């Protein structure tokens, strides 16, 4: 950077004005902010609040939150001058500066922008953020240990030196507040309670350590490509910025080198976590500066982001991951804008906002040397490790409800927990349930006997998995399949006389989300999704498995696919990437006939369950309001209704089976 002296207030105000007027479009902040059509709302709210305070108005709760962050970097008097520059730029452009949306710039000074305004604008912000090439929500189940990050994402990160990654299972954003999986007779969600799709979980300890960074491209700010690099981070959990990290300075860093963190620099985070861990990590090229003025700014902005998330998530406004990713995207723009205005002594090469959910934190404990790319002015590849011991997967209590005639009974809880959705099948007048024990990932089975008593759970061999098992009945046996920890696919059979057979692998077969089993035309049907996201079908005739057949429909899924035989066909139903339900059927061959979307208002964040019962086909979906919905098909689809009047509240995908003239649905709560 050419700025070798401390910036003055006048310098900063001039840079702010030129940035707002679009004259610094080639700068880092200009490239990022210039992409927005409805975004930059939080930056606009901060500047609008600064001007309102300058003119004697009381800032709104949201404006004050953002102003408090700004005032960690500048004085209160200078913050008000930022508001003046903003107002003058609005007036000069006759309708608002290019980088601040009309929803802010068109407001008179007497009208503030608060949380209620943000709630109205937020769905549009979510859509824009998730469409940005440097924002991604990554399903932990879709990651192969050691697999590098997406090259297209790394390239997009380099355009602005900024990126947002949320690792977790995402629910689709509703088009209006309160949208749930429902059809004509469905009920709207009831308000209150907590974040949509979240489940209270016992806290656990996480330790993240930095190992090294590789220099794929040097910043080259010293003229000869010998950089002075250091790393900073703010790490938060439970809505609180828990600590700020500042590494040593690595001198004379050159392309192709690997530099190692040592001593206290290795520890990035070591504390108790609930369900999510949020990180804001920056890599800098130092211009001989000892300043740490950014420390308070980073912490204040992370605190502000956490407060915004709490307000929005409290009412279940939009799913956790879209909310976090969008807020992180908007807060990141503020951070980069302030850095652009300051242009102090140190160059920010790249910044990343990263959210880790419990599933990903648990998976990381089994990975060797996972890496994150930081592509900005330079390109650095950060290697880290999770060293705090095994992290428990999210566990939920098994619960089920049964339908007798036209009536749902009250949900019944079982005394066991599972780290995956369960699987159900009726075999020899007993209802079998399979689940995964959280403590050791062991696949367990239990059965409901004729006296309505569940047997004590037992292990299925020595099988362990991160994914839900699958089960069906065929050829007089219970057939079971499961994905191993490395993604390989395995199967067994069971009879009451012989117990479980030896485990057998599917040769050269991998499964991304765990398999799905169904029975039709005297064959077992297996569907799985491989690591490239391609859907395959294999069938078993009681003697041998067929070759895998690639799916003939252009489906894209991020969950297992549900099977059920009905009316001379085997049906297949899945959740699309947009949260809608898609259906297809086969009369017995490998080609599927597209049956369309049953109802465009049905939206779910998890895989559906399917079962044939009472001469109908039944579908079960977890709504965006976290309650369980059901609908039936007998040539046409019925409207959905809430199972047990809304008392059934699964944490993710349900399982269903018809047993002894009753319809059972089981899930984790």
C-alpha positions in Angstrom: 0.0 0.0 0.0 1.3 3.5 -0.8 -0.2 5.0 2.4 2.7 5.0 4.8 1.4 7.6 7.2 -1.6 7.7 9.5 -4.7 8.7 7.7 -6.4 12.0 8.8 -10.0 12.6 9.3 -10.1 14.7 6.1 -8.5 11.9 4.2 -11.1 9.4 5.4 -14.0 11.7 4.6 -12.8 12.3 1.1 -12.3 8.6 0.5 -15.8 7.9 1.9 -17.4 10.5 -0.4 -15.6 9.1 -3.5 -16.5 5.5 -2.5 -20.2 6.4 -2.1 -20.2 8.3 -5.4 -18.9 5.2 -7.2 -15.5 6.8 -8.0 -13.6 4.0 -6.2 -15.2 1.2 -8.1 -11.9 -0.6 -8.7 -11.1 -0.8 -5.0 -11.9 -3.8 -2.9 -15.0 -2.3 -1.3 -16.2 -0.8 -4.6 -16.0 -4.1 -6.4 -18.0 -5.8 -3.6 -20.6 -3.0 -3.0 -21.1 -2.3 -6.7 -22.7 -5.7 -7.3 -25.7 -5.0 -5.1 -29.1 -3.9 -6.3 -30.9 -4.2 -3.0 -28.0 -4.9 -0.7 -25.7 -2.7 1.3 -28.7 -2.0 3.6 -26.7 -2.2 6.8 -24.0 0.1 5.5 -26.8 2.5 4.5 -28.5 2.2 7.9 -25.2 3.0 9.6 -24.6 6.1 7.5 -28.2 7.2 7.7 -28.2 6.9 11.5 -24.9 8.9 11.6 -26.6 11.8 9.7 -29.7 11.6 11.8 -27.7 11.8 15.0 -25.8 14.8 13.5 -29.1 16.5 13.0 -30.4 15.9 16.4 -32.5 12.8 15.8 -32.4 9.7 18.0 -31.0 6.7 16.0 -33.2 3.6 15.8 -32.1 0.4 17.6 -30.6 -0.9 14.5 -28.8 2.3 13.5 -27.4 2.7 17.1 -26.1 -0.9 17.0 -24.1 -0.1 13.8 -23.1 3.3 14.9 -21.5 1.8 18.0 -19.4 -0.4 15.8 -18.3 2.6 13.7 -17.4 4.6 16.8 -14.8 2.0 17.8 -12.8 3.1 14.8 -13.6 6.9 14.7 -14.6 9.5 17.2 -18.3 10.4 17.8 -17.7 13.7 16.0 -16.1 12.0 13.0 -18.9 9.5 12.8 -21.4 12.3 12.5 -19.3 13.7 9.7 -19.6 10.4 7.9 -23.3 11.0 8.0 -22.8 14.5 6.6 -20.8 13.2 3.7 -23.4 10.5 3.1 -26.2 13.1 3.0 -24.3 15.4 0.7 -23.7 12.6 -1.7 -27.4 11.7 -1.7 -28.3 15.3 -2.6 -25.6 15.5 -5.3 -26.8 12.4 -7.0 -30.5 13.5 -6.8 -31.9 10.2 -5.5 -29.2 8.4 -3.7 -25.6 7.3 -4.0 -25.0 4.3 -6.2 -23.9 2.1 -3.3 -26.9 2.7 -0.9 -30.3 1.3 -1.8 -33.3 3.5 -2.3 -35.0 2.0 0.8 -32.4 4.0 2.8 -31.4 6.9 0.6 -35.0 8.0 -0.1 -35.7 8.5 3.6 -35.8 11.9 5.1 -33.7 12.6 8.1 -36.8 12.3 10.4 -37.4 8.7 9.3 -35.1 6.1 10.7 -34.4 2.6 9.5 -35.0 0.0 12.3 -35.4 -3.8 12.7 -39.0 -3.7 11.5 -37.8 -2.2 8.2 -35.0 -4.8 8.0 -37.5 -7.6 8.4 -39.5 -6.4 5.4 -36.4 -6.1 3.2 -34.6 -9.2 4.4 -36.1 -11.9 2.1 -34.8 -9.8 -0.9 -31.4 -9.5 0.8 -31.3 -13.2 1.3 -32.0 -13.9 -2.3 -29.2 -11.5 -3.4 -26.7 -12.8 -0.9 -27.2 -16.4 -1.8 -26.9 -15.6 -5.5 -23.5 -14.0 -5.0 -20.7 -16.2 -6.2 -18.6 -15.5 -3.1 -21.4 -16.6 -0.7 -22.0 -20.3 -0.2 -24.0 -22.7 2.0 -22.2 -26.0 2.1 -23.9 -29.2 3.2 -21.5 -31.0 5.5 -22.8 -34.3 4.3 -21.7 -33.4 0.7 -18.1 -32.9 1.7 -15.5 -35.6 1.2 -12.7 -35.4 3.8 -9.7 -33.7 2.3 -11.6 -32.5 -0.8 -10.4 -29.0 -1.8 -12.8 -26.0 -1.9 -14.7 -25.2 -5.1 -12.3 -23.5 -7.6 -15.1 -21.3 -8.9 -15.8 -20.1 -5.3 -12.1 -19.4 -4.7 -12.0 -17.4 -7.9 -15.1 -15.4 -7.0 -13.5 -14.7 -3.6 -10.5 -13.1 -5.3 -12.7 -10.5 -7.0 -13.3 -8.7 -3.7 -11.0 -10.5 -1.3 -14.0 -11.4 0.7 -16.2 -14.5 1.0 -18.9 -16.0 3.2 -19.2 -19.8 3.9 -21.9 -21.4 6.1 -21.4 -25.1 6.7 -24.8 -26.7 7.6 -28.1 -28.1 6.3 -30.0 -25.2 4.9 -33.8 -24.7 4.8 -35.1 -22.8 1.8 -36.0 -19.2 2.4 -39.8 -18.6 2.5 -41.3 -16.1 0.2 -43.2 -14.5 3.0 -43.0 -14.7 6.8 -44.5 -17.8 8.2 -44.6 -19.9 5.0 -44.8 -23.6 5.8 -45.3 -26.9 4.1 -49.0 -26.7 3.5 -51.7 -27.2 0.9 -55.2 -25.8 0.6 -56.2 -27.1 4.1 -52.9 -26.4 5.8 -52.5 -24.1 8.7 -50.2 -21.2 9.0 -47.4 -21.4 11.6 -47.9 -20.1 15.1 -45.4 -17.5 16.1 -42.8 -17.4 18.8 -40.5 -19.8 20.4 -37.1 -19.6 18.8 -35.2 -19.9 15.5 -36.9 -21.9 12.8 -35.3 -25.3 12.4 -33.1 -25.1 15.5 -33.1 -27.6 18.3 -31.7 -27.0 21.7 -28.5 -29.1 22.2 -26.2 -29.7 25.1 -23.0 -27.5 24.8 -19.7 -29.2 23.9 -16.1 -28.1 23.8 -14.3 -27.2 20.6 -10.7 -26.4 20.0 -9.5 -25.1 16.7 -5.7 -24.8 16.1 -3.9 -23.2 13.2 -1.1 -25.4 11.7 0.4 -23.5 8.7 -0.4 -21.4 5.7 0.9 -22.0 2.1 1.6 -19.0 -0.1 0.1 -19.7 -3.5 0.5 -16.1 -4.5 2.3 -13.4 -2.6 0.9 -9.9 -2.1 4.2 -8.4 -3.3 3.7 -5.2 -1.4 7.4 -4.8 -0.6 8.3 -4.6 -4.2 10.2 -7.8 -4.3 7.5 -10.2 -3.4 8.6 -10.6 0.3 5.5 -9.9 2.3 5.1 -9.4 6.1 2.0 -11.5 6.8 -0.2 -11.8 9.9 -3.6 -13.2 10.7 -6.5 -11.9 12.7 -9.8 -13.4 13.7 -12.9 -12.9 15.8 -14.6 -16.1 16.9 -18.1 -16.2 18.4 -20.7 -18.7 19.6 -24.1 -18.4 21.1 -24.6 -14.9 19.8 -21.5 -13.5 21.5 -18.1 -12.5 20.1 -16.0 -14.6 22.5 -12.5 -13.7 21.6 -10.3 -11.9 19.1 -7.2 -13.5 17.7 -4.0 -11.8 16.6 -1.0 -13.8 15.2 2.6 -13.0 15.1 4.0 -11.3 12.0 5.6 -13.7 9.5 8.4 -11.8 7.8 9.8 -12.1 4.3 7.0 -14.4 3.1 7.4 -15.5 -0.5 5.4 -17.5 -3.1 5.7 -21.3 -2.7 6.6 -21.1 1.0 4.8 -22.9 3.9 5.0 -21.0 7.2 4.0 -22.6 10.5 2.1 -21.2 13.5 4.0 -21.9 16.8 3.3 -21.5 20.5 0.3 -19.5 21.5 -0.3 -18.5 17.9 -1.6 -22.0 17.2 -4.8 -21.7 19.3 -7.6 -20.0 17.4 -10.4 -21.1 19.6 -10.9 -23.2 22.7 -14.3 -22.9 24.5 -17.8 -24.3 24.8 -20.1 -24.2 21.8 -23.9 -24.7 21.5 -25.0 -25.5 17.9 -22.9 -23.0 15.8 -19.5 -21.5 15.7 -18.9 -18.3 13.7 -15.5 -17.1 12.6 -14.3 -13.9 10.9 -10.8 -14.4 9.7 -8.5 -11.9 8.0 -5.0 -12.2 6.5 -3.0 -8.9 6.3 0.2 -7.7 4.7 1.8 -5.4 7.2 3.4 -2.1 6.4 5.4 -1.9 9.6 2.4 -1.1 11.7 1.8 -2.1 15.3 -1.7 -0.7 15.2 -4.5 -3.0 16.5 -7.3 -0.4 16.1 -9.3 -2.9 14.1 -9.6 -5.1 17.2 -12.5 -3.3 18.7 -14.1 -2.8 15.3 -14.0 -6.5 14.4 -15.5 -7.4 17.8 -18.2 -4.7 17.6 -19.2 -5.7 14.1 -19.4 -9.4 15.1 -21.5 -8.4 18.2 -23.8 -6.4 15.9 -24.2 -9.3 13.5 -25.0 -11.6 16.4 -27.6 -9.2 17.7 -29.2 -8.8 14.3 -29.3 -12.6 13.9 -30.9 -13.0 17.4 -33.7 -10.5 16.6 -34.5 -12.1 13.2 -34.2 -15.7 14.3 -36.2 -15.2 17.5 -39.4 -15.2 15.4 -38.3 -17.9 13.0 -38.2 -15.2 10.3 -36.0 -17.2 7.9 -33.8 -20.3 8.4 -30.6 -20.1 10.5 -28.1 -20.5 7.7 -29.6 -18.0 5.2 -30.0 -15.5 8.0 -26.4 -15.9 9.2 -24.9 -15.9 5.7 -26.9 -12.8 4.7 -26.0 -10.8 7.8 -22.4 -11.9 7.5 -22.4 -10.7 3.9 -23.8 -7.3 4.8 -21.6 -6.8 7.9 -18.6 -7.8 5.9 -19.4 -5.0 3.4 -19.3 -2.5 6.3 -15.9 -3.9 7.5 -14.4 -3.6 4.0 -15.9 -0.1 3.5 -14.3 1.1 6.7 -11.0 -0.5 5.8 -11.2 1.2 2.4 -11.8 4.6 4.0 -9.0 4.2 6.5 -6.4 2.7 4.3 -4.2 2.8 7.4 -0.8 1.1 7.6 -1.8 -2.5 6.9 -3.2 -4.0 3.8 -6.1 -6.4 4.2 -5.4 -9.2 1.7 -8.5 -11.3 2.3 -11.4 -11.7 4.7 -13.7 -14.7 5.2 -16.8 -15.2 7.3 -17.3 -18.8 8.2 -20.1 -20.6 10.1 -19.6 -24.2 11.4 -22.6 -26.1 12.5 -22.4 -29.1 14.9 -22.4 -31.6 12.0 -19.4 -30.0 10.4 -17.6 -29.6 13.7 -18.2 -33.2 14.4 -16.9 -34.2 11.0 -13.8 -32.1 11.3 -12.6 -34.2 14.2 -12.1 -37.1 11.7 -10.4 -35.0 9.0 -6.7 -34.7 8.4 -5.5 -31.1 7.9 -8.6 -29.4 6.5 -7.9 -26.2 4.6 -9.5 -22.8 3.8 -8.4 -20.6 0.9 -7.9 -16.9 1.3 -7.7 -15.5 -2.2 -7.3 -11.7 -2.2 -4.4 -9.4 -2.9 -2.4 -12.6 -2.2 -3.5 -16.2 -2.2 -2.9 -18.0 1.1 -4.1 -21.5 2.0 -4.7 -21.9 5.7 -4.4 -25.4 7.3 -6.1 -26.0 10.6 -7.1 -28.8 12.9 -9.9 -29.6 15.3 -8.0 -31.0 18.4 -10.6 -30.8 21.1 -11.6 -34.4 20.9 -14.8 -35.9 19.4 -17.7 -33.5 18.9 -21.1 -35.0 19.4 -23.4 -35.0 16.4 -26.8 -33.2 17.1 -28.8 -35.8 19.0 -32.6 -35.9 19.1 -35.0 -38.0 21.1 -36.9 -40.5 19.1 -40.6 -39.9 19.0 -43.5 -41.4 17.0 -47.2 -40.9 16.3 -49.7 -43.4 14.9 -52.9 -42.9 13.0 -55.8 -45.2 13.7 -58.6 -44.7 11.2 -58.8 -41.0 10.7 -57.3 -39.9 14.0 -53.7 -39.2 15.0 -52.7 -40.1 18.6 -50.6 -38.0 20.8 -46.8 -38.3 20.0 -45.0 -40.9 22.2 -41.3 -40.4 23.1 -38.9 -43.3 23.3 -36.1 -43.4 25.9 -33.4 -43.3 23.2 -31.6 -40.6 21.1 -30.4 -40.7 17.6 -27.9 -38.6 15.7 -29.7 -39.3 12.3 -33.3 -39.6 11.2 -34.6 -43.1 11.9 -35.8 -45.8 9.5 -39.0 -47.9 9.8 -40.3 -51.1 8.4 -43.1 -53.6 9.3 -41.8 -57.2 9.3 -43.4 -60.4 10.7 -46.1 -58.4 12.5 -43.5 -56.3 14.3 -42.5 -52.7 13.6 -38.7 -52.4 13.3 -36.9 -49.1 13.9 -33.3 -48.4 13.1 -31.3 -45.3 14.3 -27.8 -44.2 15.1 -26.5 -44.0 18.6 -24.9 -40.5 19.2 -22.1 -41.6 21.5 -20.3 -43.9 19.1 -22.3 -43.7 15.7 -23.3 -47.3 16.1 -26.4 -48.4 14.0 -29.0 -49.7 16.5 -32.3 -51.6 16.0 -35.4 -52.1 18.1 -38.8 -53.5 17.4 -42.4 -53.0 18.6 -43.9 -56.3 19.5 -47.5 -57.5 19.6 -47.8 -56.2 23.2 -46.9 -52.7 22.1 -43.5 -53.0 23.9 -40.3 -51.7 22.3 -37.3 -54.1 22.7 -34.1 -52.8 24.2 -31.9 -51.5 21.3 -29.2 -53.7 19.9 -26.3 -53.1 17.5 -26.5 -54.0 13.9 -23.1 -55.9 13.8 -20.4 -53.4 14.2 -21.7 -50.9 11.7 -21.0 -47.2 12.3 -22.2 -44.3 10.1 -22.7 -40.5 9.9 -25.9 -40.9 7.8 -29.4 -42.3 8.3 -29.8 -46.1 7.7 -32.4 -47.5 5.3 -34.6 -50.5 5.7 -37.3 -52.4 3.7 -38.8 -55.9 3.6 -38.3 -58.3 0.6 -37.9 -62.0 0.0 -39.1 -62.9 3.5 -36.3 -60.8 5.1 -35.6 -57.4 6.5 -33.1 -55.7 4.1 -30.9 -52.9 5.4 -28.3 -50.6 3.8 -26.1 -47.9 5.2 -23.2 -45.6 4.2 -19.9 -46.1 5.9 -17.9 -43.3 7.4 -15.8 -43.1 4.2 -18.9 -43.0 1.9 -18.9 -46.7 0.9 -22.3 -48.4 0.7 -23.0 -51.6 2.7 -26.0 -54.0 3.2 -27.3 -56.8 5.3 -30.4 -58.9 5.7 -32.2 -60.1 8.9 -34.5 -62.9 9.9 -35.8 -63.6 13.4 -34.3 -67.0 13.3 -30.8 -66.2 12.0 -30.4 -62.5 13.1 -28.3 -60.2 10.9 -26.3 -61.6 8.1 -22.6 -60.7 7.5 -22.1 -57.2 6.1 -21.5 -57.0 2.3 -20.3 -54.0 0.3 -21.7 -52.6 -2.9 -18.5 -52.7 -5.1 -17.3 -49.4 -6.4 -20.3 -47.6 -4.9 -20.3 -44.4 -2.8 -23.2 -42.7 -1.2 -23.3 -39.0 -0.4 -26.4 -38.7 1.8 -27.1 -42.3 2.8 -29.1 -44.8 0.7 -32.9 -45.2 0.3 -34.6 -48.7 0.0 -37.9 -49.7 -1.4 -39.6 -53.0 -2.5 -41.5 -53.5 -5.8 -41.9 -56.2 -8.4 -40.2 -58.8 -6.1 -37.0 -56.7 -6.0 -35.3 -54.4 -3.6 -34.7 -51.0 -5.1 -31.8 -48.9 -3.9 -31.3 -45.2 -4.7 -28.2 -43.3 -3.7 -26.4 -40.1 -4.6 -22.7 -40.2 -5.3 -20.1 -37.6 -4.5 -20.7 -35.8 -7.8 -24.4 -35.5 -6.9 -25.5 -38.0 -9.6 -28.5 -40.3 -8.6 -28.1 -44.0 -9.2 -30.5 -47.0 -9.0 -29.6 -50.6 -8.2 -32.1 -53.5 -7.8 -31.8 -56.9 -6.0 -33.7 -60.0 -7.2 -32.9 -62.1 -4.1 -29.8 -63.5 -5.7 -27.7 -60.7 -7.1 -27.6 -57.0 -7.5 -28.0 -55.3 -10.8 -25.4 -52.9 -12.2 -26.0 -49.3 -11.1 -28.2 -47.3 -13.5 -27.7 -43.5 -13.8 -31.0 -41.6 -13.3 -32.9 -40.6 -16.4 -34.4 -37.5 -14.8 -32.4 -34.3 -14.3 -33.0 -34.2 -10.6 -30.7 -32.4 -8.2 -31.1 -33.3 -4.5 -29.4 -32.7 -1.2 -31.3 -35.4 0.8 -32.2 -39.0 0.5 -35.1 -39.9 -1.8 -38.3 -41.6 -0.5 -39.7 -44.8 -2.0 -43.2 -46.4 -1.7 -45.1 -48.9 -3.9 -48.6 -47.7 -4.8 -51.2 -48.8 -7.4 -49.0 -50.9 -9.6 -46.0 -48.5 -9.6 -43.1 -47.7 -7.3 -43.1 -44.0 -6.5 -40.1 -41.8 -5.7 -40.4 -38.4 -4.1 -37.6 -35.9 -3.2 -37.0 -32.4 -2.0 -35.5 -30.2 -4.7 -32.9 -27.5 -4.2 -35.7 -25.0 -4.0 -37.4 -26.9 -1.1 -40.3 -28.0 -3.3 -41.5 -31.6 -3.6 -40.9 -33.5 -6.8 -42.4 -36.9 -7.7 -41.8 -39.7 -10.2 -42.9 -43.3 -10.7 -41.9 -46.5 -12.5 -43.9 -49.5 -13.6 -41.0 -51.7 -12.9 -38.2 -50.7 -15.3 -35.2 -48.4 -14.7 -36.7 -45.3 -16.3 -38.7 -42.9 -14.2 -41.8 -41.0 -15.3 -41.9 -37.4 -14.1 -45.1 -36.8 -12.0 -44.4 -33.2 -11.4 -44.8 -31.0 -8.3 -47.9 -31.9 -6.2 -48.4 -28.4 -4.8 -46.2 -25.4 -5.4 -46.9 -24.1 -1.8 -45.4 -27.2 -0.2 -42.0 -26.3 1.0 -39.7 -28.3 3.3 -36.1 -28.1 4.4 -35.6 -31.9 4.8 -36.2 -35.1 3.0 -39.8 -36.3 3.0 -41.1 -39.7 4.1 -43.4 -41.9 2.0 -45.6 -44.9 2.9 -48.5 -46.8 1.4 -51.5 -47.2 3.8 -55.2 -47.6 3.6 -55.3 -47.7 -0.2 -53.5 -44.4 -0.3 -49.9 -43.1 -0.6 -48.9 -40.9 2.3 -46.3 -38.2 2.3 -44.8 -36.6 5.5 -42.9 -33.3 5.5 -41.3 -31.1 8.1 -42.6 -27.6 7.5 -40.6 -24.5 7.8 -42.5 -23.9 11.0 -40.8 -27.1 12.4 -44.1 -29.0 12.6 -44.9 -32.2 10.8 -47.4 -32.2 7.9 -49.0 -35.1 6.1 -50.9 -35.4 2.8 -52.3 -38.5 0.9 -52.7 -39.5 -2.7 -55.3 -41.7 -4.3 -55.1 -40.3 -7.9 -55.0 -36.7 -6.7 -53.2 -35.1 -3.8 -55.1 -34.0 -0.7 -54.3 -30.8 1.2 -51.8 -31.1 4.0 -52.7 -31.3 7.6 -50.6 -31.0 10.8 -49.9 -34.4 12.3 -51.3 -34.5 15.9 -52.6 -31.0 15.4 -49.1 -29.6 15.4 -47.8 -31.4 18.4 -45.3 -33.4 16.3 -42.2 -31.2 15.8 -39.4 -33.1 14.2 -35.9 -31.7 14.1 -35.3 -33.0 10.5 -36.5 -35.8 8.2 -39.3 -38.2 9.4 -39.7 -41.9 8.6 -43.1 -43.7 8.0 -44.5 -47.2 7.7 -47.9 -48.9 7.7 -48.1 -51.6 10.4 -51.0 -53.7 11.6 -53.6 -51.4 10.0 -52.1 -48.3 11.5 -49.9 -45.6 10.0 -46.7 -44.8 12.0 -44.4 -41.8 11.6 -41.2 -41.6 13.6 -38.7 -38.7 13.8 -36.2 -37.0 16.1 -37.4 -34.3 18.4 
